[in-house]
Every structure is written in structure tokens, then in C-alpha cells.
Amino acid sequence: MGEKVEEYSFSNSEQFANEVLKIVGNGDTDILDAVLVYAERHELEGEILAGLVKGNKLIRDKLEAHCEQTGQVIGGGARLPV
């Protein structure tokens, strides 16, 4: 299962970011909800979704900023609640 996660993460990172940003741009959806919409559309398990987020600096940074703004960061900013 670990190989599949890595393969999916690396081969689809740019597609993941593009689609998530498109979802955000389409309306009133924030970055966190857009990531969850992407996961639902592609029927991704949490482990694969986490790999995609960790592997894409742009999405990871946007999620971190969103979580800091909304008070969802665990441990004073050390970790995202993913």
C-alpha cells in the first residue's frame, strides 16, 4: 500500500493542485473544503490524500495559512489537523 501512496502522490501532485485551486476559484469554497471535495470526487483514502497534501508545497502552505487564520492548527502551529 505504501508504494501506491507514493506513486499516486508524485504522479498527480500538479493535477491535484490545479483541481483544488479550480474548486476554490469556482465559489465560496475555502482551501480545506476544496481538498475534501477533491478527495471525495476521486474516492481517495486519507493516507493518499495526506501524501498529496504533503507533496505539494503550494497546497500545503495555503492549508497551513487557512488553518492558522481559522484557529485549526494543533500545538501552536506545529501541525495541521490532517
Backbone torsions as a table, in degrees:
resi	resn	phi	psi	omega
1	MET	NA	-35.6	-180.0
2	GLY	-59.7	-40.6	178.0
3	GLU	-60.9	-43.3	-179.0
4	LYS	-61.3	-41.1	179.5
5	VAL	-62.2	-48.5	-179.2
6	GLU	-62.7	-45.0	-179.3
7	GLU	-61.0	-45.5	-179.1
8	TYR	-65.0	-43.2	-177.1
9	SER	-62.0	-49.6	-174.4
10	PHE	-74.8	-37.4	-175.6
11	SER	-78.4	-17.7	-174.8
12	ASN	-122.0	13.0	-175.4
13	SER	-61.7	-45.7	-178.6
14	GLU	-68.7	-41.4	177.5
15	GLN	-61.6	-42.7	177.9
16	PHE	-57.3	-51.6	-178.4
17	ALA	-62.1	-44.8	-178.9
18	ASN	-61.4	-44.6	-178.3
19	GLU	-69.5	-40.0	178.8
20	VAL	-62.8	-44.7	179.6
21	LEU	-66.6	-32.0	176.1
22	LYS	-66.5	-40.8	178.2
23	ILE	-62.6	-43.7	178.6
24	VAL	-61.8	-42.1	-177.4
25	GLY	-71.4	-16.4	-176.7
26	ASN	-81.9	-7.6	-177.1
27	GLY	173.7	-143.9	-173.6
28	ASP	-90.7	26.7	-177.9
29	THR	-94.2	129.7	176.5
30	ASP	-84.5	173.4	-174.0
31	ILE	-62.1	-38.6	-179.4
32	LEU	-64.9	-46.6	178.1
33	ASP	-65.1	-35.5	179.1
34	ALA	-64.0	-40.2	177.3
35	VAL	-63.0	-41.4	179.3
36	LEU	-68.0	-36.8	176.1
37	VAL	-62.9	-44.6	178.1
38	TYR	-57.8	-47.2	-179.2
39	ALA	-61.1	-41.3	179.8
40	GLU	-66.3	-45.1	179.9
41	ARG	-59.9	-36.5	-176.3
42	HIS	-100.1	7.1	178.6
43	GLU	49.7	50.2	-178.6
44	LEU	-90.0	142.3	173.0
45	GLU	-80.6	160.3	-178.0
46	GLY	-56.4	-38.2	-178.7
47	GLU	-63.6	-41.4	179.7
48	ILE	-70.8	-42.5	178.1
49	LEU	-60.5	-43.8	178.9
50	ALA	-60.5	-39.6	177.6
51	GLY	-63.7	-39.4	178.2
52	LEU	-65.4	-43.6	180.0
53	VAL	-65.1	-46.6	-179.2
54	LYS	-63.9	-31.3	-177.1
55	GLY	-85.5	-1.7	-178.4
56	ASN	-125.8	103.8	-174.9
57	LYS	-59.4	-40.8	-178.2
58	LEU	-60.0	-51.0	-179.4
59	ILE	-66.9	-42.1	179.7
60	ARG	-59.3	-44.8	-179.9
61	ASP	-66.2	-40.8	178.8
62	LYS	-65.3	-40.6	177.4
63	LEU	-63.7	-44.1	-179.7
64	GLU	-61.7	-45.0	179.0
65	ALA	-62.1	-43.0	179.1
66	HIS	-61.6	-45.4	-177.7
67	CYS	-66.9	-35.1	176.0
68	GLU	-66.2	-42.2	-179.6
69	GLN	-65.1	-33.9	-176.0
70	THR	-99.1	4.5	177.0
71	GLY	72.4	28.9	-178.1
72	GLN	-101.4	6.8	-178.7
73	VAL	-83.0	135.8	-179.3
74	ILE	-91.3	135.6	173.2
75	GLY	71.2	38.8	175.1
76	GLY	68.6	30.0	175.4
77	GLY	100.9	0.5	-176.8
78	ALA	-74.3	-33.3	-175.6
79	ARG	-143.0	145.8	172.6
80	LEU	-81.7	152.4	179.4
81	PRO	-80.5	53.2	-179.1
82	VAL	-110.5	NA	NA
